[in-house]
């Protein structure tokens, strides 16, 4: 069988529609999305002092945002499949920008907690629709590249949010930082009303959406996403303590190093992952999933070396390489999900995927590693749970790639159904 015959049986991209091109606009929006979400993490000491909060109460700001984000994602996906992605994207951006400005105006902790949860509503409404729209807009052979470019916004916005919060808060106050993060998103919301997108996707399919959600390949991909997100969330939450408190790197040097890792290794991994996934997918079905699986497995030994290497230079090099390999996941992951169902249910499949990885992976990781840290008194040993999670994710995505390849072979009559 030729390579062309083994290519994934994907729907061709629709003809270009009039309006603002989706990829550059949504990449910019994704940057502000993660900036608005993570800017609060760089200002927690000031917010804690302003409202006289305990460490547990400060943690609620992140927990409320992530849980509400996950639930909103689950609801918004089927809604976008019914009314079209443009309306849901516009509403999502508008809600989170208003909520970020509301955070600046909060006069009590409970008011701030409400607005941080409302940020999650907007982000959850936006995410599945954006993923589905970009996958539908890009040609099949360039979907990984498109999602890689889109998630450059995530890497840049998340890193800038943390840095801006930490650097600007002492100079202008945390309320003004929220204004800087939220106000531009209002303009992006207005622009998104003119994005080139279909009113709705009307394509016939023989099966209801839940049939695709319960297919083994989708569930394996979901498991891989959950474990990958668990590991990433654990490392993001505990990296500062690992770098500064455990490895005794100064605050200034450690901050510059973490900024370098986030911007260079994070962005580089996302872009490379998207492009490599597209190349492999042109050769055979499952190329996007295989890219994630191989990069995750390669990151396991590198990450273990980083955790247990004490000399400063080898530690910093190994950590940067591991960050690059793990960031590869963010390029092709949405393309993998898009391949597992028909375009009619694209937003629903993306929504359930995002709900699962954030509820079961993202929100649980910091506390699980914290519990292991308390029990072992060793942060590197506790963070080995993240490395194990990456290994499991790598295996699962390799299995997904194999199942996708076999499904295409079966369709072409080269293997039994």
C-alpha positions in Angstrom: 0.0 0.0 0.0 1.3 3.4 -0.9 1.9 6.2 1.6 -0.9 8.2 0.0 -3.3 5.4 0.7 -2.2 5.3 4.3 -2.9 9.0 4.9 -5.7 9.7 7.3 -9.2 9.9 5.9 -9.9 13.4 7.0 -12.5 15.8 5.6 -11.0 18.5 3.4 -10.8 22.0 4.8 -13.7 24.2 3.8 -13.4 27.1 1.4 -12.1 30.3 3.0 -14.8 32.6 4.4 -14.9 36.3 4.6 -13.9 37.9 7.8 -10.9 38.1 10.2 -8.5 35.1 9.6 -8.9 32.8 12.5 -5.3 31.7 13.2 -3.6 35.0 13.9 -6.5 36.4 15.8 -7.1 33.3 18.0 -3.3 32.9 18.6 -3.3 36.5 20.0 -6.5 35.7 22.0 -4.9 32.6 23.4 -2.0 34.6 24.6 -4.3 37.0 26.5 -6.3 33.9 27.7 -3.4 32.5 29.5 -2.1 35.9 30.6 -5.4 36.6 32.2 -5.5 33.2 33.9 -1.9 33.1 35.2 -1.2 36.8 36.0 -2.8 36.2 39.4 -0.2 33.6 40.3 2.6 36.2 40.1 0.7 38.4 42.6 -0.5 36.0 45.2 1.6 37.5 48.1 0.2 41.0 47.5 -3.4 39.6 47.2 -2.9 37.5 50.3 -1.7 40.5 52.3 -4.6 42.8 50.9 -7.3 40.4 52.1 -5.5 38.7 55.0 -5.8 35.3 53.5 -4.4 32.0 54.5 -2.4 29.8 52.1 -5.4 27.6 51.7 -7.6 30.5 50.7 -5.1 31.8 48.2 -5.1 28.3 46.6 -8.9 28.6 46.1 -8.2 31.3 43.4 -6.6 28.8 41.1 -8.9 25.9 42.1 -12.1 27.9 41.4 -10.8 29.0 38.0 -9.7 25.6 36.8 -12.8 23.7 38.0 -15.2 26.2 36.5 -13.1 26.3 33.3 -13.5 22.5 33.0 -17.3 22.5 33.6 -17.7 25.4 31.2 -15.7 23.6 28.5 -18.0 20.6 28.8 -21.1 22.7 28.3 -19.8 25.0 25.6 -18.7 22.2 23.2 -22.1 20.9 22.3 -23.4 24.4 22.3 -20.9 25.4 19.7 -21.8 22.4 17.6 -25.4 23.6 17.6 -25.1 27.4 17.2 -21.7 27.7 15.6 -18.2 28.6 17.1 -18.2 32.4 16.3 -20.9 33.2 18.9 -19.4 31.0 21.6 -15.9 32.4 21.0 -17.2 36.0 21.2 -19.2 35.4 24.4 -16.2 33.6 26.0 -13.7 36.3 25.4 -16.2 39.0 26.5 -16.9 37.2 29.8 -13.3 36.6 30.8 -12.2 40.1 29.9 -15.1 41.6 32.0 -14.2 39.2 34.8 -10.5 40.1 34.8 -11.5 43.8 35.1 -13.9 42.8 37.8 -11.0 41.2 39.6 -9.3 44.7 39.7 -12.4 46.2 41.3 -12.9 43.5 43.9 -13.4 44.8 47.4 -13.4 41.4 49.2 -11.9 38.0 48.9 -15.3 36.4 48.0 -15.8 39.0 45.3 -12.4 38.3 43.9 -13.0 34.5 44.1 -16.3 35.0 42.1 -14.6 36.9 39.3 -11.7 34.4 39.1 -14.3 31.7 38.7 -16.1 33.8 36.1 -12.8 34.0 34.2 -13.0 30.3 34.0 -16.5 30.5 32.5 -15.2 32.6 29.7 -12.1 30.6 29.0 -14.0 27.3 29.1 -16.5 28.7 26.6 -13.7 29.8 24.3 -11.3 26.9 24.3 -13.2 24.0 22.6 -14.7 26.3 19.9 -11.3 27.7 19.1 -9.7 24.3 18.8 -12.5 23.0 16.6 -12.6 26.1 14.4 -8.8 26.0 13.8 -8.8 22.3 12.9 -11.7 22.9 10.5 -10.0 26.0 9.0 -6.6 24.4 8.3 -6.0 21.9 5.5 -5.6 18.3 7.0 -1.9 18.3 6.2 -1.3 21.5 8.2 -3.5 21.1 11.2 -0.6 20.3 13.6 1.3 23.3 12.4 -1.8 25.5 12.9 -2.4 24.2 16.4 1.3 24.7 17.2 1.2 28.3 16.1 -2.0 28.8 18.1 -0.4 27.3 21.3 2.6 29.7 21.0 0.0 32.1 22.4 -0.4 29.8 25.4 3.3 29.6 26.0 4.0 33.3 25.6 0.8 34.4 27.5 1.3 32.1 30.4 4.9 33.0 30.9 4.3 36.8 30.5 1.3 36.6 32.9 3.5 35.2 35.6 6.3 37.6 35.0 4.2 40.7 34.6 2.3 39.9 37.8 5.6 39.5 39.7 7.4 42.5 38.1 4.6 45.1 37.8 2.7 44.5 41.1 5.3 46.1 43.3 5.4 49.2 41.0 1.7 49.8 40.1 -0.3 47.5 42.4 -2.2 44.3 41.7 -5.4 46.0 40.7 -3.7 48.0 37.9 -2.1 44.8 36.7 -5.5 43.2 36.3 -6.6 46.3 34.2 -3.6 45.9 31.9 -4.4 42.2 31.5 -8.1 42.5 31.0 -8.7 45.7 29.0 -7.1 44.6 25.7 -9.3 41.5 25.8 -12.3 43.7 25.4 -11.0 44.8 22.0 -10.3 41.2 21.0 -13.8 40.2 21.9 -15.2 42.8 19.5 -12.8 41.7 16.8 -13.8 38.1 17.3 -17.4 38.9 16.3 -16.1 39.3 12.7 -13.9 36.1 12.6 -14.2 34.0 9.5 -16.2 31.0 10.8 -19.3 29.0 9.7 -22.6 29.8 11.5 -22.8 26.1 12.3 -21.4 22.8 11.0 -24.1 20.8 9.3 -22.7 17.4 8.3 -24.6 14.1 8.4 -23.3 11.3 10.6 -24.6 7.9 11.4 -23.7 7.9 15.1 -24.6 10.2 18.0 -21.8 12.2 19.7 -21.6 9.9 22.7 -20.7 6.9 20.5 -17.5 8.7 19.5 -16.7 9.7 23.1 -16.9 6.1 24.2 -14.7 4.7 21.4 -11.5 3.1 22.9 -9.2 5.2 20.8 -10.7 8.4 22.1 -10.6 7.1 25.7 -7.0 6.2 25.3 -6.2 9.7 24.0 -8.1 11.2 26.9 -6.1 9.1 29.3 -2.9 10.3 27.7 -4.0 13.9 27.9 -4.9 13.5 31.6 -1.6 12.0 32.6 0.3 14.5 30.4 -1.5 17.5 32.0 -1.0 16.0 35.5 2.7 15.9 35.0 2.9 19.4 33.4 0.7 21.0 36.1 2.9 19.4 38.9 6.1 20.7 37.3 4.7 24.2 36.7 3.4 24.6 40.3 6.5 23.3 42.0 9.3 24.4 39.6 10.0 27.7 41.5 10.6 25.8 44.7 12.7 23.2 43.0 14.9 25.8 41.3 15.2 28.3 44.1 14.7 26.5 47.4 16.0 23.0 46.5 18.8 23.8 44.0 19.6 27.1 45.8 19.7 29.2 42.6 19.2 32.9 43.4 15.8 34.5 42.9 17.1 36.7 40.1 19.0 34.0 38.2 16.1 31.5 38.8 13.5 33.9 37.5 15.5 34.7 34.4 16.1 31.0 33.8 12.4 30.1 34.2 11.6 32.9 31.8 14.1 31.5 29.3 12.7 28.0 29.6 9.1 29.2 29.2 9.7 31.4 26.2 12.4 29.4 24.3 11.9 25.8 25.2 8.1 26.1 25.6 7.5 27.9 22.4 10.1 25.8 20.5 8.5 22.6 21.6 5.0 23.6 20.6 6.1 24.7 17.1 8.3 21.7 16.5 5.6 19.3 17.8 3.0 20.8 15.4 5.2 20.6 12.3 6.7 17.2 13.0 3.2 15.8 13.7 2.0 17.1 10.3 5.0 15.5 8.5 4.4 12.1 10.1 0.7 12.4 9.5 1.3 12.9 5.8 3.2 9.6 5.8 0.7 7.5 7.8 -2.3 7.9 10.0 -1.6 8.6 13.7 1.4 10.8 13.1 0.2 13.5 15.5 -0.3 11.0 18.3 3.0 9.3 17.6 4.8 12.6 17.8 3.4 13.2 21.3 4.0 9.6 22.4 7.7 9.6 21.4 8.4 13.0 22.9 6.8 12.0 26.2 8.8 8.8 26.4 12.0 10.7 25.5 11.3 13.2 28.3 11.2 10.5 31.0 14.9 9.8 31.3 15.8 13.4 30.7 13.4 14.6 33.4 14.7 12.0 35.9 18.2 13.2 35.3 17.1 16.8 35.9 15.4 15.9 39.2 18.4 14.0 40.7 21.3 15.9 39.2 22.9 18.3 41.8 25.5 20.3 39.8 23.8 23.5 38.7 24.7 23.5 35.0 23.7 19.9 34.2 20.5 20.4 36.1 19.6 23.5 34.1 20.4 21.9 30.8 18.5 18.7 31.5 15.5 20.8 32.8 15.4 22.9 29.6 15.6 19.8 27.3 12.8 18.1 29.3 10.7 21.3 29.1 11.2 21.3 25.3 10.2 17.6 24.9 7.1 18.0 27.1 6.0 21.1 25.3 5.7 19.1 22.0 2.4 17.8 23.4 0.7 21.2 23.0 1.3 21.3 19.2 -0.5 18.2 17.9 -2.9 17.3 20.8 -6.0 19.2 19.5 -5.3 17.7 16.1 -5.4 14.2 17.6 -8.8 14.8 19.2 -10.1 16.3 15.9 -9.2 13.1 14.1 -11.3 10.9 16.4 -14.8 12.1 15.3 -16.7 13.8 12.5 -16.6 17.6 12.1 -20.2 17.8 13.3 -19.1 16.9 16.8 -15.6 18.5 16.8 -16.3 21.0 19.5 -18.0 18.4 21.7 -15.0 16.1 21.5 -12.7 19.0 22.3 -14.8 20.0 25.2 -14.9 16.6 26.9 -11.2 16.3 26.4 -10.5 19.6 28.0 -12.9 18.9 30.8 -11.2 15.6 31.6 -7.6 16.8 31.5 -8.3 19.8 33.7 -10.5 18.1 36.3 -8.5 14.9 36.6 -5.1 16.1 35.6 -4.6 19.8 36.1 -6.5 20.4 39.3 -5.2 17.4 41.2 -1.5 17.5 40.5 -0.2 20.2 42.8 -1.9 18.7 45.9 -0.9 15.1 45.0 2.8 16.1 44.7 2.4 18.2 47.8 1.2 15.2 49.8 4.1 13.1 48.5 6.5 15.9 49.4 5.1 15.9 52.9 5.5 12.2 53.2 9.0 11.8 51.7 10.5 15.2 52.6 12.0 15.2 49.1 10.6 17.4 46.3 12.6 15.6 43.5 11.3 12.3 44.7 7.7 13.6 44.9 8.0 15.0 41.4 8.9 11.6 40.1 5.2 11.0 40.1 5.1 13.6 37.2 7.8 11.7 35.3 5.9 8.5 35.7 2.7 10.2 34.4 4.6 11.4 31.4 5.8 7.8 30.7 2.2 6.5 30.9 1.0 9.3 28.6 3.7 8.4 26.1 2.7 4.8 26.0 -1.0 5.7 25.6 -0.4 8.1 22.7 1.7 5.5 21.0 -1.2 3.0 21.3 -3.5 5.7 19.9 -1.2 6.1 16.9 -1.1 2.4 16.3 -4.9 2.1 16.5 -5.4 5.0 14.1 -3.0 3.4 11.6 -4.8 0.1 11.8 -8.2 1.7 11.4 -7.0 3.3 8.1 -5.5 0.0 7.0 -8.8 -1.7 7.7 -10.7 0.9 5.7 -8.4 0.2 2.7 -8.9 -3.5 3.1 -5.3 -4.3 4.1 -6.2 -5.6 7.5 -9.3 -7.2 9.0 -11.9 -4.8 10.4 
